[in-house]
Amino acid sequence: MSLVGRKHLSKHDLDDEISQRGLEQFLKKLDGMKLYFYQSDIDEFNKRRNELDDMLRSNDVSFAYTVYNTLLKRIDEKVALVNELLTEDFDFSVDETLVTDPAKLTYAKTPAEAKDRWRKRLKYDLLVLKGDTSLKGEDPKARLKRRYASFARRMHQIDSEDLLEMYLTSITTSYDPHTTFMSKNTLDNFRIQMGLNLDGIGAQLQEIDGATVLNKLIPGGAAEKSGLLKVEDKIVSVGQGETGEMVDVVDMRLNDVVDKIRGKAGTVVRLGVVPSGGGEMKIVKIVRAKIELKDSEARGVIFEEGKKQDGSPFKVGVIDLPSFYMDMEGARANPNDFKSSTRDVKKLLDDFTAKGVDVVMLDLRRNGGGSLTEAINLTGLFIDVGPVVQVKDPNGRVQQYDDQEPGMSWKGPLVVLTSKFSASASEILAGAIQDYHRGLIIGDSTTHGKGTVQSLLDLGEEMFPVGNPPNMGALKLTMQQFYRPNGESTQRRGVLADVMLPSITDHMDVSEGDLDHAMAFDKIPTSKFGSYDQVTPALINRLKEASAARRENSEDFKKLLRNIDKYVDQKTKKEIPLNEAKFLARRAELDSEKEEEKTFEQQANSSDQVVDKDFYFNECIGITLDYLRSLGKDKVAARQ
């Protein structure tokens, strides 16, 4: 709390306002849909709403336990209520609805009110399960009993470290959405993600109704190479080494299962596995290995599209960049050889140049950011020396960060694809490319709008700066706000596309402005930089008109526009019909919840292909070819 108070960008005191916000955030994390707590519980918690700041100053986190223990009591009560309700028959012909907007919901005041709320919740669950092909003849009521009982067990398994992370993060996100406390495990996982490597079996796991299920086998990982595991297999026990005891992991928290399966490369782990198709449990022995997370690194592909004047096709080089990653520990150990997004993209660009690529498309549509250093260095691959980003600290001091490497790895035409999920470091690159008129931005109306910079403060190093400090977690702290070379922040506003294409993501509440306590937009003076004149207002207008004409004749885009209208309509209503006929009709035309779920899954997981060459991407290709033809002979970027 001392670090937040002294170093946060807002310079906001730890006061009663933060205390009140912190309580709201904590309750949202624990019971966002207001299903478990009673209003009387909330009234009791609110008696301390102005005291949390004072308690934290005294190193007192007992309030977190007070709230959480009450939650566990209410969860146990609601599980008993679920089991009782599921013995009854449900009338799916009645016209009633389930409210999905937490802001419109209140906490139940009486057990009778809570029972009616849960009756509707279970009706919704049962309607959803009617279309679930994974039931395979199983009674949906039995599935729901198991689901809620499993949820209760997992909540009872939350330990003090997890609770501390939830509670302190509720306080820190009351300053801004991106200031968080990382527990030891969260810090370890963060470092793995930034370094794109870990020791383990190479499998992505998920929890489904209390079972640990294989969701994906990482290409080249030990699990895939063994040939002994398949997607949808269930892991029911884990043993260490050749002879270690097999520990039952059914209903165990997913993080704890992962911890048991991970281990040093070269060591053995034994898994009790129930095959996806059913059958007897078998013991699978796997030797852990070093795994490179290839799905999360930059990947490239070359498409041949359209025709040049000589009849030959244009070569379009596409780079999918999911994040701005850098192995920070590797960089400290060996500055000349470490995992880096800039290094990987440069290799792809060199390959594109050698193969005569005509234009590069950099796909940042699912890139949520990463290392600021990498954003600056990677932008430098496309511009000559000059400012990439300006950064302002809590005291109003502005520092300019330049690309200091002379020359460009790619001098040809550049197109950057963005979406509302393109955030932070992605916006630094897209903003600089747009300010320099170096390339064309295609995508959603604007990017995510995260214009703040976080620093990772290792708490062990902060408290014990000498020697080998223990892992005590970390504070990810918002200490700066970044600005484009033209002086505008991307905070809340994002980077506006030059050519906008319709998409459902553009209408989802996933931008910075949709988050609680987001910092405000502002401006600083522009820095000095030149223009490459690769994009002009007149050129953009021509490209927009040509794209609109193509989309007007596209059945796929017409269908997309109809789906967008349906999505917006359903989302605006914020309630779901529980009449079976109306529910199924709604789902048949479009299910906004499923649409969002599918979109988030696509953002989180890459496909085997570098890019999904669907109608949307093909229109991006069409715009890109129009752009190439419009440039004429002026296809090499040169500073004006």
C-alpha positions as CSV (number, residue, x, y, z in Angstrom):
1,M,0.0,0.0,0.0
2,S,3.0,2.3,0.6
3,L,4.2,1.7,-3.0
4,V,0.8,2.4,-4.5
5,G,0.4,5.6,-2.4
6,R,3.8,6.9,-3.4
7,K,4.2,5.9,-7.0
8,H,0.7,5.6,-8.6
9,L,0.1,7.8,-11.6
10,S,-3.0,9.4,-10.1
11,K,-1.3,10.4,-6.8
12,H,-4.6,9.5,-5.2
13,D,-4.4,9.1,-1.4
14,L,-5.4,5.8,0.3
15,D,-8.5,7.3,1.7
16,D,-12.2,6.6,2.3
17,E,-13.0,6.9,-1.4
18,I,-10.5,4.1,-2.2
19,S,-11.9,2.1,0.7
20,Q,-15.5,2.4,-0.7
21,R,-14.4,1.5,-4.2
22,G,-12.3,-1.4,-2.9
23,L,-15.4,-2.9,-1.1
24,E,-17.4,-2.6,-4.3
25,Q,-14.7,-4.3,-6.3
26,F,-14.3,-7.1,-3.8
27,L,-18.0,-7.8,-3.8
28,K,-18.1,-7.8,-7.6
29,K,-15.3,-10.4,-7.7
30,L,-17.0,-12.7,-5.2
31,D,-20.7,-12.4,-6.2
32,G,-20.9,-10.3,-9.4
33,M,-24.5,-11.5,-10.2
34,K,-25.7,-11.0,-6.6
35,L,-26.8,-14.6,-6.3
36,Y,-25.2,-15.6,-3.0
37,F,-25.1,-12.7,-0.5
38,Y,-28.3,-11.3,1.2
39,Q,-28.9,-7.6,1.4
40,S,-28.4,-8.0,5.2
41,D,-24.9,-9.3,4.6
42,I,-24.1,-6.2,2.4
43,D,-25.5,-3.9,5.0
44,E,-23.2,-5.5,7.6
45,F,-20.2,-5.1,5.3
46,N,-21.0,-1.5,4.5
47,K,-20.6,-0.6,8.2
48,R,-16.8,-0.9,7.5
49,R,-16.8,0.7,4.0
50,N,-14.8,3.7,5.3
51,E,-12.4,1.7,7.4
52,L,-10.6,-0.6,4.9
53,D,-7.9,2.1,4.2
54,D,-7.2,2.5,7.9
55,M,-7.1,-1.3,8.5
56,L,-4.6,-1.7,5.6
57,R,-2.4,0.9,7.1
58,S,-2.3,-1.3,10.2
59,N,-1.5,-4.4,8.2
60,D,-5.0,-5.7,8.9
61,V,-6.7,-7.8,6.2
62,S,-9.2,-9.6,8.5
63,F,-12.1,-8.0,6.7
64,A,-11.3,-10.1,3.7
65,Y,-11.8,-13.2,5.8
66,T,-15.0,-11.9,7.3
67,V,-16.5,-11.4,3.9
68,Y,-15.2,-14.6,2.4
69,N,-16.4,-16.8,5.3
70,T,-19.8,-15.3,5.0
71,L,-19.7,-16.1,1.2
72,L,-18.8,-19.7,1.9
73,K,-21.7,-20.0,4.3
74,R,-24.1,-18.6,1.7
75,I,-22.6,-20.8,-1.1
76,D,-23.3,-23.9,1.1
77,E,-26.9,-22.7,1.6
78,K,-27.4,-22.1,-2.1
79,V,-26.0,-25.5,-3.0
80,A,-28.6,-27.1,-0.7
81,L,-31.2,-24.9,-2.3
82,V,-30.1,-26.0,-5.8
83,N,-30.5,-29.7,-4.8
84,E,-33.9,-29.0,-3.4
85,L,-35.1,-27.0,-6.5
86,L,-33.8,-29.7,-8.9
87,T,-36.2,-32.3,-7.4
88,E,-39.1,-30.2,-8.6
89,D,-40.5,-29.8,-12.1
90,F,-40.0,-26.6,-14.1
91,D,-42.6,-25.0,-16.3
92,F,-40.9,-23.8,-19.4
93,S,-44.1,-22.5,-21.0
94,V,-44.4,-19.5,-18.6
95,D,-43.4,-16.1,-19.9
96,E,-40.7,-14.9,-17.5
97,T,-37.1,-13.6,-17.9
98,L,-33.7,-13.8,-16.3
99,V,-32.1,-10.3,-15.8
100,T,-28.4,-10.4,-17.0
101,D,-27.4,-6.9,-16.0
102,P,-25.8,-6.8,-12.5
103,A,-26.6,-3.0,-12.3
104,K,-30.4,-3.9,-12.5
105,L,-30.2,-6.6,-9.9
106,T,-30.5,-6.2,-6.1
107,Y,-29.4,-8.6,-3.4
108,A,-32.2,-10.9,-2.1
109,K,-33.7,-9.6,1.1
110,T,-35.4,-12.9,2.1
111,P,-34.9,-16.6,1.6
112,A,-38.1,-16.7,-0.5
113,E,-36.7,-14.0,-2.8
114,A,-33.4,-15.9,-3.1
115,K,-35.3,-19.1,-3.9
116,D,-37.2,-17.5,-6.7
117,R,-34.0,-16.0,-8.1
118,W,-32.3,-19.4,-8.1
119,R,-35.4,-21.1,-9.6
120,K,-35.0,-18.8,-12.6
121,R,-31.2,-19.3,-12.7
122,L,-31.7,-23.1,-12.9
123,K,-34.4,-22.8,-15.6
124,Y,-31.8,-20.9,-17.7
125,D,-29.1,-23.5,-17.0
126,L,-31.5,-26.3,-18.0
127,L,-32.4,-24.5,-21.2
128,V,-28.7,-24.0,-22.1
129,L,-28.1,-27.7,-21.4
130,K,-30.9,-28.7,-23.8
131,G,-28.5,-27.8,-26.6
132,D,-25.4,-29.3,-25.0
133,T,-24.2,-32.3,-27.1
134,S,-21.6,-33.3,-24.4
135,L,-24.4,-34.6,-22.1
136,K,-24.5,-37.9,-24.0
137,G,-27.7,-39.1,-22.3
138,E,-26.8,-37.7,-18.9
139,D,-29.6,-36.2,-16.8
140,P,-29.1,-32.4,-17.1
141,K,-30.3,-32.0,-13.5
142,A,-27.6,-34.4,-12.3
143,R,-25.1,-32.3,-14.3
144,L,-26.2,-29.1,-12.6
145,K,-26.1,-30.7,-9.1
146,R,-22.5,-31.8,-9.8
147,R,-21.6,-28.4,-11.2
148,Y,-22.7,-26.3,-8.2
149,A,-21.3,-28.8,-5.7
150,S,-18.0,-28.7,-7.5
151,F,-18.0,-24.9,-7.5
152,A,-18.6,-24.9,-3.7
153,R,-15.7,-27.3,-3.2
154,R,-13.4,-25.1,-5.2
155,M,-14.4,-22.0,-3.3
156,H,-13.7,-23.8,0.0
157,Q,-10.2,-24.7,-1.4
158,I,-9.3,-21.0,-1.8
159,D,-6.2,-20.5,0.4
160,S,-4.9,-17.4,2.2
161,E,-2.6,-16.5,-0.7
162,D,-5.4,-16.5,-3.2
163,L,-7.7,-14.5,-0.9
164,L,-5.0,-11.9,-0.3
165,E,-4.5,-11.5,-4.1
166,M,-8.3,-11.0,-4.6
167,Y,-8.6,-8.6,-1.7
168,L,-5.5,-6.4,-2.4
169,T,-6.3,-6.4,-6.1
170,S,-9.8,-5.1,-5.3
171,I,-8.1,-2.2,-3.5
172,T,-5.5,-1.5,-6.1
173,T,-8.0,-1.6,-9.0
174,S,-9.8,1.1,-7.2
175,Y,-7.0,3.4,-8.3
176,D,-7.2,2.2,-11.9
177,P,-8.1,-1.1,-13.6
178,H,-4.5,-2.3,-14.3
179,T,-2.8,-1.9,-10.9
180,T,-2.9,-5.4,-9.4
181,F,-1.2,-7.5,-6.7
182,M,0.3,-10.7,-8.1
183,S,0.6,-13.7,-5.7
184,K,3.7,-15.9,-6.0
185,N,1.9,-18.3,-8.5
186,T,0.5,-15.4,-10.6
187,L,4.0,-13.9,-10.8
188,D,5.5,-17.2,-11.9
189,N,2.8,-17.6,-14.6
190,F,3.4,-14.0,-15.8
191,R,7.1,-14.7,-16.3
192,I,6.3,-17.9,-18.2
193,Q,4.0,-16.0,-20.5
194,M,6.6,-13.2,-21.2
195,G,9.4,-15.7,-21.8
196,L,7.2,-18.1,-23.9
197,N,8.7,-21.1,-22.3
198,L,8.2,-23.4,-19.3
199,D,9.0,-26.9,-18.0
200,G,6.1,-29.4,-18.1
201,I,4.2,-31.8,-20.3
202,G,2.9,-29.3,-22.8
203,A,-0.8,-29.4,-22.3
204,Q,-3.5,-26.8,-21.8
205,L,-6.0,-27.8,-19.2
206,Q,-9.5,-26.5,-18.2
207,E,-11.9,-27.3,-15.4
208,I,-15.3,-28.6,-16.5
209,D,-17.8,-29.5,-13.7
210,G,-15.0,-30.4,-11.3
211,A,-13.0,-32.4,-13.8
212,T,-9.6,-31.4,-15.2
213,V,-9.9,-31.9,-18.9
214,L,-7.2,-31.6,-21.6
215,N,-8.2,-28.7,-23.8
216,K,-5.2,-28.6,-26.1
217,L,-1.8,-30.3,-26.7
218,I,1.0,-27.8,-27.3
219,P,2.7,-28.7,-30.6
220,G,6.1,-30.3,-30.0
221,G,5.4,-30.7,-26.3
222,A,6.0,-33.9,-24.3
223,A,2.3,-34.8,-24.2
224,E,1.9,-34.6,-27.9
225,K,5.1,-36.5,-28.7
226,S,4.1,-39.3,-26.3
227,G,0.9,-40.0,-28.3
228,L,-0.7,-41.2,-25.1
229,L,-3.0,-38.3,-24.5
230,K,-5.9,-36.8,-26.5
231,V,-8.0,-33.6,-26.2
232,E,-10.9,-34.1,-23.9
233,D,-9.2,-36.8,-21.8
234,K,-9.8,-36.3,-18.1
235,I,-7.0,-36.3,-15.6
236,V,-8.2,-37.8,-12.3
237,S,-4.9,-38.4,-10.4
238,V,-1.2,-37.2,-10.5
239,G,1.9,-39.0,-9.2
240,Q,5.5,-37.7,-9.0
241,G,8.3,-39.8,-10.4
242,E,8.3,-43.5,-11.1
243,T,6.9,-44.5,-7.7
244,G,5.3,-41.5,-6.1
245,E,1.8,-41.8,-4.6
246,M,-1.1,-41.2,-7.1
247,V,-2.9,-38.1,-5.6
248,D,-6.7,-37.8,-6.5
249,V,-7.2,-34.4,-8.3
250,V,-11.0,-34.7,-8.9
251,D,-12.6,-31.5,-7.7
252,M,-9.2,-30.0,-7.0
253,R,-8.6,-26.4,-8.1
254,L,-7.2,-26.2,-11.6
255,N,-4.1,-24.1,-10.4
256,D,-3.2,-26.8,-7.9
257,V,-3.5,-29.6,-10.6
258,V,-1.3,-27.5,-12.9
259,D,1.3,-27.1,-10.1
260,K,1.4,-30.9,-9.6
261,I,1.9,-31.6,-13.3
262,R,4.5,-28.9,-13.9
263,G,8.1,-29.7,-12.9
264,K,11.7,-29.6,-14.0
265,A,12.6,-30.9,-17.5
266,G,13.8,-34.5,-17.4
267,T,11.6,-35.5,-14.4
268,V,8.8,-38.0,-14.6
269,V,5.1,-37.3,-13.9
270,R,2.4,-40.0,-13.9
271,L,-1.2,-39.2,-14.8
272,G,-4.3,-41.1,-14.1
273,V,-6.4,-40.6,-17.3
274,V,-9.9,-41.4,-18.2
275,P,-10.1,-41.5,-22.1
276,S,-12.3,-38.9,-23.7
277,G,-14.5,-41.6,-25.2
278,G,-15.0,-43.3,-21.9
279,G,-13.5,-46.6,-20.6
280,E,-11.1,-47.7,-17.9
281,M,-8.7,-45.3,-16.2
282,K,-5.1,-45.8,-17.3
283,I,-1.8,-44.5,-15.9
284,V,0.2,-42.5,-18.4
285,K,3.9,-41.8,-17.7
286,I,5.4,-38.6,-19.3
287,V,8.9,-37.1,-19.0
288,R,8.6,-33.4,-18.6
289,A,10.5,-31.2,-21.1
290,K,11.3,-27.6,-21.9
291,I,8.3,-26.3,-23.8
292,E,8.4,-23.3,-26.1
293,L,4.9,-21.7,-26.4
294,K,5.0,-21.5,-30.2
295,D,1.3,-20.5,-30.4
296,S,2.1,-17.3,-28.6
297,E,5.0,-16.1,-30.8
298,A,5.0,-14.2,-34.0
299,R,4.1,-16.3,-37.1
300,G,4.2,-15.5,-40.8
301,V,2.7,-16.7,-44.0
302,I,2.7,-15.4,-47.6
303,F,-0.4,-15.3,-49.8
304,E,-0.5,-14.7,-53.5
305,E,-3.4,-12.5,-54.3
306,G,-4.7,-10.4,-57.3
307,K,-2.7,-9.5,-60.3
308,K,-0.1,-6.9,-61.1
309,Q,0.1,-5.2,-64.5
310,D,2.4,-8.0,-65.8
311,G,-0.2,-10.6,-64.8
312,S,1.8,-12.0,-61.9
313,P,0.2,-12.1,-58.4
314,F,0.9,-9.7,-55.6
315,K,2.8,-11.4,-52.7
316,V,1.2,-10.4,-49.3
317,G,3.2,-11.3,-46.2
318,V,1.1,-11.6,-43.1
319,I,2.5,-11.6,-39.6
320,D,0.3,-12.7,-36.6
321,L,1.7,-11.1,-33.5
322,P,-0.3,-12.2,-30.4
323,S,1.8,-10.1,-27.9
324,F,4.9,-8.0,-27.4
325,Y,6.8,-10.6,-25.5
326,M,10.3,-10.5,-24.1
327,D,12.2,-13.0,-21.9
328,M,13.3,-10.4,-19.3
329,E,15.4,-12.9,-17.3
330,G,16.9,-14.3,-20.5
331,A,17.8,-10.7,-21.6
332,R,19.6,-10.0,-18.3
333,A,21.5,-13.3,-18.5
334,N,22.5,-13.0,-22.2
335,P,21.7,-9.7,-23.9
336,N,22.8,-11.1,-27.3
337,D,20.4,-14.1,-27.3
338,F,17.0,-14.0,-25.7
339,K,13.3,-14.5,-26.7
340,S,11.9,-11.3,-28.2
341,S,9.0,-10.4,-30.4
342,T,11.2,-7.8,-32.2
343,R,13.8,-10.5,-33.1
344,D,11.2,-12.9,-34.3
345,V,9.4,-10.3,-36.4
346,K,12.7,-9.1,-37.9
347,K,13.4,-12.7,-39.0
348,L,10.0,-12.9,-40.7
349,L,10.5,-9.5,-42.4
350,D,14.0,-10.6,-43.7
351,D,12.4,-13.8,-45.1
352,F,9.6,-11.7,-46.7
353,T,12.2,-9.5,-48.4
354,A,14.2,-12.4,-49.7
355,K,11.0,-13.9,-51.2
356,G,9.9,-10.7,-52.9
357,V,6.9,-9.8,-50.8
358,D,5.0,-6.7,-52.1
359,V,3.2,-5.7,-48.9
360,V,3.3,-6.6,-45.2
361,M,0.1,-7.0,-43.1
362,L,0.8,-7.0,-39.3
363,D,-2.2,-8.6,-37.5
364,L,-2.6,-7.1,-34.0
365,R,-6.3,-8.0,-33.7
366,R,-5.8,-10.2,-30.6
367,N,-2.7,-8.5,-29.3
368,G,-3.4,-7.2,-25.8
369,G,0.1,-5.6,-25.3
370,G,3.2,-6.6,-23.4
371,S,6.6,-5.0,-23.1
372,L,6.9,-1.3,-23.7
373,T,10.6,-1.8,-24.8
374,E,9.4,-4.3,-27.4
375,A,6.7,-2.0,-28.7
376,I,9.3,0.7,-29.3
377,N,11.9,-1.6,-30.9
378,L,9.4,-3.4,-33.1
379,T,7.9,-0.1,-34.3
380,G,11.5,0.8,-35.3
381,L,11.5,-2.1,-37.8
382,F,9.1,0.0,-39.9
383,I,10.5,3.6,-39.4
384,D,13.9,5.2,-39.4
385,V,15.1,7.0,-36.2
386,G,12.5,9.1,-34.4
387,P,10.0,9.3,-31.6
388,V,7.8,6.3,-31.1
389,V,6.1,7.2,-27.8
390,Q,6.1,9.9,-25.1
391,V,5.6,9.0,-21.5
392,K,4.4,11.2,-18.6
393,D,5.0,10.3,-14.9
394,P,3.0,11.3,-11.8
395,N,4.9,14.6,-11.5
396,G,4.0,15.7,-15.1
397,R,7.5,15.1,-16.4
398,V,7.4,13.9,-20.1
399,Q,10.1,11.6,-21.5
400,Q,10.3,10.8,-25.2
401,Y,11.3,7.3,-26.4
402,D,12.8,7.1,-29.8
403,D,13.7,4.4,-32.3
404,Q,17.5,4.9,-32.3
405,E,18.3,2.2,-34.8
406,P,19.0,3.7,-38.2
407,G,17.3,2.2,-41.2
408,M,14.2,0.0,-41.6
409,S,13.8,-3.8,-41.8
410,W,10.8,-3.3,-44.0
411,K,10.6,-0.2,-46.3
412,G,7.6,-1.4,-48.4
413,P,3.9,-0.8,-47.9
414,L,2.5,-1.7,-44.5
415,V,-1.0,-2.5,-43.3
416,V,-1.9,-3.0,-39.6
417,L,-5.0,-4.9,-38.6
418,T,-6.6,-3.9,-35.2
419,S,-9.6,-4.6,-33.1
420,K,-11.1,-3.6,-29.8
421,F,-8.8,-6.2,-28.3
422,S,-5.6,-4.5,-29.6
423,A,-4.4,-2.8,-26.5
424,S,-1.5,-1.0,-24.8
425,A,1.8,-1.8,-26.7
426,S,-0.3,-2.6,-29.9
427,E,-1.7,1.0,-29.7
428,I,1.8,2.4,-29.3
429,L,2.8,0.8,-32.6
430,A,-0.4,1.5,-34.4
431,G,-0.5,5.1,-33.2
432,A,3.1,5.8,-34.3
433,I,2.6,4.1,-37.7
434,Q,-0.5,6.3,-38.2
435,D,1.2,9.5,-37.0
436,Y,4.1,9.0,-39.4
437,H,1.7,8.2,-42.2
438,R,3.8,5.1,-42.6
439,G,1.0,2.6,-43.1
440,L,-2.7,1.9,-43.2
441,I,-4.8,0.9,-40.1
442,I,-7.8,-1.4,-40.9
443,G,-10.2,-2.9,-38.3
444,D,-12.7,-2.0,-35.6
445,S,-13.7,1.7,-35.3
446,T,-11.0,2.0,-32.6
447,T,-8.6,0.0,-30.5
448,H,-9.0,-0.9,-26.8
449,G,-7.9,2.5,-25.4
450,K,-5.3,1.4,-22.8
451,G,-2.9,4.3,-22.6
452,T,-1.2,3.6,-19.3
453,V,2.1,2.0,-18.5
454,Q,2.6,-0.5,-15.7
455,S,5.8,-1.4,-14.0
456,L,6.3,-4.7,-12.3
457,L,7.7,-4.2,-8.8
458,D,9.0,-7.5,-7.3
459,L,8.0,-7.3,-3.7
460,G,10.7,-9.6,-2.5
461,E,13.3,-7.3,-4.1
462,E,11.6,-4.2,-2.8
463,M,11.7,-5.5,0.8
464,F,15.0,-7.4,0.6
465,P,17.2,-5.6,-2.0
466,V,20.4,-7.4,-1.0
467,G,21.1,-11.1,-1.6
468,N,18.6,-13.6,-3.0
469,P,15.1,-12.3,-2.1
470,P,12.2,-14.7,-1.6
471,N,9.2,-14.7,-4.0
472,M,6.6,-12.6,-2.3
473,G,4.6,-11.8,-5.4
474,A,4.7,-8.5,-7.2
475,L,2.8,-5.2,-7.6
476,K,1.9,-4.4,-11.2
477,L,1.6,-0.6,-10.8
478,T,0.4,2.1,-13.2
479,M,3.1,4.7,-13.0
480,Q,3.0,6.4,-16.3
481,Q,0.7,7.4,-19.2
482,F,1.9,7.1,-22.8
483,Y,1.2,9.4,-25.7
484,R,1.6,9.2,-29.4
485,P,4.2,11.2,-31.2
486,N,1.4,13.7,-32.1
487,G,0.8,14.3,-28.3
488,E,-2.5,12.5,-28.0
489,S,-3.0,9.8,-25.4
490,T,-4.6,6.5,-26.5
491,Q,-6.3,6.3,-23.1
492,R,-10.0,5.6,-23.5
493,R,-9.8,6.9,-27.1
494,G,-7.6,4.2,-28.7
495,V,-6.3,4.4,-32.3
496,L,-9.0,5.1,-34.8
497,A,-8.9,2.9,-37.9
498,D,-8.3,4.5,-41.3
499,V,-10.7,2.0,-42.9
500,M,-13.3,0.6,-40.5
501,L,-14.9,-2.8,-41.1
502,P,-18.1,-3.9,-39.3
503,S,-17.7,-6.5,-36.6
504,I,-19.4,-7.7,-33.5
505,T,-16.3,-7.0,-31.4
506,D,-16.8,-3.3,-32.1
507,H,-20.1,-3.4,-30.1
508,M,-18.8,-5.5,-27.2
509,D,-18.2,-3.8,-23.8
510,V,-14.5,-4.7,-23.7
511,S,-12.7,-1.4,-24.1
512,E,-10.9,0.6,-21.5
513,G,-13.8,3.0,-21.1
514,D,-16.0,0.1,-20.0
515,L,-13.7,-0.7,-17.0
516,D,-14.2,0.8,-13.5
517,H,-12.0,3.7,-12.5
518,A,-10.2,4.0,-15.9
519,M,-7.8,7.0,-16.1
520,A,-8.9,10.0,-18.2
521,F,-7.8,11.0,-21.8
522,D,-5.6,14.0,-22.2
523,K,-2.9,15.5,-24.5
524,I,0.6,16.8,-24.3
525,P,2.6,18.8,-26.8
526,T,3.5,17.0,-30.0
527,S,7.0,15.8,-30.6
528,K,9.1,16.5,-33.7
529,F,8.8,13.9,-36.4
530,G,8.5,13.7,-40.2
531,S,6.0,12.0,-42.5
532,Y,6.4,9.1,-44.9
533,D,3.3,10.2,-46.9
534,Q,2.3,6.6,-47.5
535,V,-1.3,7.4,-46.4
536,T,-3.2,10.6,-47.2
537,P,-6.9,11.6,-46.4
538,A,-7.7,11.4,-50.2
539,L,-6.3,7.9,-50.4
540,I,-8.2,6.8,-47.3
541,N,-11.5,8.1,-48.8
542,R,-10.9,6.1,-52.0
543,L,-10.2,2.9,-50.1
544,K,-13.3,3.4,-47.9
545,E,-15.5,3.8,-51.0
546,A,-14.1,0.8,-52.8
547,S,-14.5,-1.4,-49.6
548,A,-18.0,-0.2,-49.1
549,A,-18.9,-1.1,-52.7
550,R,-17.5,-4.6,-52.3
551,R,-19.3,-5.2,-48.9
552,E,-22.6,-4.0,-50.4
553,N,-22.4,-7.0,-52.8
554,S,-21.2,-9.4,-50.1
555,E,-23.8,-11.9,-48.7
556,D,-21.4,-12.6,-45.8
557,F,-21.2,-8.9,-44.8
558,K,-24.9,-8.5,-45.2
559,K,-25.4,-11.5,-42.8
560,L,-22.8,-10.0,-40.4
561,L,-24.7,-6.7,-40.3
562,R,-27.9,-8.5,-39.5
563,N,-26.2,-10.4,-36.7
564,I,-24.7,-7.2,-35.4
565,D,-28.2,-5.7,-35.2
566,K,-29.5,-8.8,-33.4
567,Y,-26.5,-8.8,-31.0
568,V,-26.9,-5.1,-30.1
569,D,-30.7,-5.6,-29.6
570,Q,-30.2,-8.6,-27.3
571,K,-27.4,-6.9,-25.4
572,T,-29.5,-3.7,-24.9
573,K,-32.4,-5.7,-23.4
574,K,-30.1,-7.4,-20.9
575,E,-32.5,-10.1,-20.1
576,I,-33.1,-13.6,-21.4
577,P,-36.5,-15.3,-22.0
578,L,-37.1,-18.4,-19.9
579,N,-40.0,-19.5,-22.1
580,E,-38.6,-22.5,-23.9
581,A,-40.0,-21.6,-27.4
582,K,-38.8,-18.0,-27.1
583,F,-35.4,-19.0,-25.7
584,L,-34.7,-21.5,-28.5
585,A,-35.9,-18.9,-31.1
586,R,-33.6,-16.3,-29.7
587,R,-30.7,-18.8,-29.7
588,A,-31.5,-19.9,-33.3
589,E,-31.2,-16.3,-34.6
590,L,-28.2,-15.3,-32.4
591,D,-27.1,-15.9,-28.9
592,S,-25.3,-12.8,-27.6
593,E,-23.8,-14.7,-24.6
594,K,-22.5,-17.5,-26.8
595,E,-21.2,-15.0,-29.4
596,E,-19.1,-13.2,-26.7
597,E,-17.9,-16.6,-25.3
598,K,-16.8,-17.7,-28.8
599,T,-15.0,-14.3,-29.4
600,F,-13.1,-14.5,-26.1
601,E,-12.0,-18.0,-26.8
602,Q,-10.7,-17.0,-30.3
603,Q,-8.8,-14.1,-28.7
604,A,-7.2,-16.5,-26.1
605,N,-6.4,-19.4,-28.4
606,S,-4.6,-19.3,-31.7
607,S,-5.5,-21.7,-34.5
608,D,-3.1,-23.9,-36.4
609,Q,-3.3,-21.4,-39.3
610,V,-1.4,-18.1,-39.0
611,V,-4.6,-16.3,-40.0
612,D,-8.2,-17.4,-40.6
613,K,-8.8,-16.6,-44.3
614,D,-12.5,-15.8,-43.9
615,F,-14.6,-13.2,-45.7
616,Y,-13.5,-10.5,-43.2
617,F,-9.8,-11.1,-43.8
618,N,-10.4,-11.4,-47.5
619,E,-11.8,-7.9,-47.5
620,C,-8.7,-6.8,-45.6
621,I,-6.7,-8.3,-48.5
622,G,-9.0,-6.4,-51.0
623,I,-8.3,-3.1,-49.2
624,T,-4.6,-3.9,-49.1
625,L,-4.4,-4.6,-52.9
626,D,-6.3,-1.3,-53.5
627,Y,-3.8,0.4,-51.3
628,L,-0.9,-1.1,-53.2
629,R,-2.3,-0.1,-56.6
630,S,-3.0,3.5,-55.3
631,L,0.6,3.9,-54.2
632,G,1.7,3.4,-57.8
633,K,5.5,3.6,-58.0
634,D,5.8,5.2,-54.6
635,K,6.0,1.9,-52.8
636,V,9.2,2.5,-50.7
637,A,8.8,4.5,-47.5
638,A,11.0,7.6,-47.4
639,R,10.9,10.4,-44.9
640,Q,9.5,13.7,-46.3
